[in-house]
Amino acid sequence: MTAITIHSEGLGISHGDFFRIIPRLFPEATLRVRDDGAGIEWSDGRKVRIVLGVEKVRNLGLLRFPMTDVHFSFRECHQDFIDEFMVVFDRSFQKGGG
């Protein structure tokens, strides 16, 4: 297996949202929180590194929404796992209205 990197531009999350929610997503894994994101490791050797970009603000009229670019790096992960991981991540950070 090789390393795979996924770049997601402008996810509607703040750094505060990320650091509040990420500890609950994968309780069976070891989470290491870092200043710029997190590292997640499973006992079978799978590893995911999440790096947060600079938090920005998107304005829609009088409304302001947080936006953050997020980079995911997967090591020792099969494509099925990556697909499932991204579904869990996306669902966990969705906000109403979708």
Secondary structure as GFF3:
##gff-version 3
##sequence-region A 1 98
A	DSSP	beta_strand	4	11	.	.	.	ID=ss1
A	DSSP	alpha_helix	15	21	.	.	.	ID=ss2
A	DSSP	three_ten_helix	22	24	.	.	.	ID=ss3
A	DSSP	beta_strand	30	34	.	.	.	ID=ss4
A	DSSP	beta_strand	37	41	.	.	.	ID=ss5
A	DSSP	beta_strand	47	60	.	.	.	ID=ss6
A	DSSP	beta_strand	63	75	.	.	.	ID=ss7
A	DSSP	alpha_helix	79	92	.	.	.	ID=ss8
###
